[in-house]
Amino acid sequence: MRRRSAAALQATSRAAATTKTKTNEAFLIDTGDPSATSQAFEQAVSAIRGAVIACDLEIPAAPDGRAFDKERVLVGYDDGNSERTLRYDADCAGELAWHYDDPESPSRIELCDSTCDAVRAAPEAGLRIDFACEQTLTVE
């Protein structure tokens, strides 16, 4: 196996970075001390996991013949053990909530900070966004 320099690894990592991953640095782990190696590896995996799960999601274009209705959206969260519907909360005052970037003309769904933290902390986490046929919430 060919060995690459740290600078080459960093350059490759930066070139592959996207806004979805939010990281552009390679994780270099010293393997000289087994306990330090284990801890550094766990920290790297945790950072990667948190960088991969997006807490800010673009609202896709509506299918032909349809229009996006901001009051017909359901956001679901699965932590690996159970699935629940997140609440719409424009002020992010509650737990397990989300809001729009702009309530009048939304283009993005954003998880509230505490919800984002919970989602990123769950190793098996997944998000689901449903665009419903009936009104599911009131946006003020």
C-alpha positions in Angstrom: 0.0 0.0 0.0 1.4 3.4 -1.0 1.9 5.8 1.9 0.7 9.4 1.5 1.9 12.5 3.3 -0.3 14.4 5.8 -0.4 17.3 3.3 -1.6 15.0 0.5 -4.3 13.6 2.7 -5.5 17.1 3.7 -5.6 18.2 0.1 -7.6 15.1 -0.9 -10.0 15.7 2.0 -10.5 19.4 1.1 -11.2 18.4 -2.5 -13.8 15.9 -1.5 -15.6 18.1 1.0 -19.1 19.3 0.4 -21.5 21.6 2.3 -23.3 18.5 3.5 -20.3 17.1 5.3 -19.2 20.4 6.8 -15.7 19.1 7.3 -12.8 19.4 5.0 -9.9 18.1 7.1 -8.5 14.6 7.2 -8.4 12.9 10.5 -4.8 11.9 11.3 -4.5 9.5 14.3 -1.2 8.7 16.0 -1.1 4.9 16.6 1.8 4.9 19.1 -0.3 4.7 22.2 -3.3 2.3 22.0 -5.5 4.1 24.5 -4.8 7.5 22.9 -5.4 5.9 19.5 -8.8 4.5 20.6 -9.9 7.9 22.0 -8.7 9.8 18.9 -10.6 7.3 16.7 -13.8 7.6 18.7 -13.5 11.5 18.4 -13.0 11.3 14.7 -16.0 9.0 14.1 -18.1 11.3 16.3 -17.1 14.3 14.3 -17.7 12.6 11.0 -21.1 11.4 12.2 -22.1 14.9 13.3 -20.9 16.4 10.0 -22.8 14.0 7.8 -26.3 14.5 9.3 -27.7 17.8 7.9 -29.9 19.9 10.2 -30.7 22.4 7.5 -32.6 20.8 4.6 -33.6 22.4 1.3 -37.2 22.2 0.3 -37.4 20.4 -3.0 -39.3 21.8 -6.0 -42.9 20.6 -6.1 -43.8 18.0 -8.7 -45.4 19.2 -11.9 -49.0 20.4 -11.4 -48.5 20.9 -7.7 -47.5 23.7 -5.4 -45.6 23.6 -2.1 -47.8 24.3 0.9 -45.9 25.3 4.0 -48.7 24.0 6.2 -48.6 20.5 4.9 -45.2 19.4 6.0 -44.3 16.6 8.5 -40.8 16.2 9.8 -40.0 12.8 11.4 -37.0 11.7 13.4 -35.9 8.1 14.1 -33.2 7.7 16.8 -32.8 4.0 16.0 -35.2 2.9 18.7 -38.3 4.8 18.0 -39.7 7.2 15.4 -41.5 10.4 16.3 -42.9 13.5 14.5 -41.0 16.7 15.3 -43.1 19.8 16.1 -43.1 23.0 14.1 -41.9 25.8 16.4 -41.0 29.1 14.8 -39.2 30.2 18.0 -37.5 26.9 18.8 -38.7 27.2 22.3 -39.5 23.5 22.7 -37.8 20.2 22.3 -37.7 18.0 19.2 -38.8 20.9 17.0 -38.0 22.5 13.6 -38.8 25.8 11.8 -38.6 27.4 8.4 -35.7 29.7 7.4 -38.4 32.2 6.3 -42.0 31.6 7.5 -43.4 33.8 4.8 -41.6 32.2 1.9 -39.7 29.1 3.1 -36.9 27.5 1.1 -35.3 25.5 3.9 -36.4 23.3 6.9 -34.1 23.9 9.8 -33.9 21.7 12.9 -33.8 23.7 16.1 -30.4 23.6 17.8 -31.4 21.2 20.6 -33.0 18.9 18.1 -30.0 19.0 15.8 -27.8 18.1 18.8 -30.0 15.2 19.6 -30.1 13.9 16.0 -26.3 14.2 15.6 -25.8 12.4 19.0 -27.8 9.3 17.9 -25.6 6.8 15.9 -28.7 5.4 14.1 -30.5 8.7 13.5 -32.5 9.3 10.4 -34.8 12.2 9.3 -37.9 12.0 7.2 -39.8 14.8 5.5 -43.3 14.2 4.3 -45.3 16.7 2.2 -48.9 15.9 3.2 -52.1 16.3 1.3 -53.9 17.8 4.3 -53.0 20.7 6.5 -50.8 19.5 9.4 -49.7 22.7 11.0 -50.2 26.5 11.1 -47.3 28.7 10.3 -47.4 32.1 11.8 
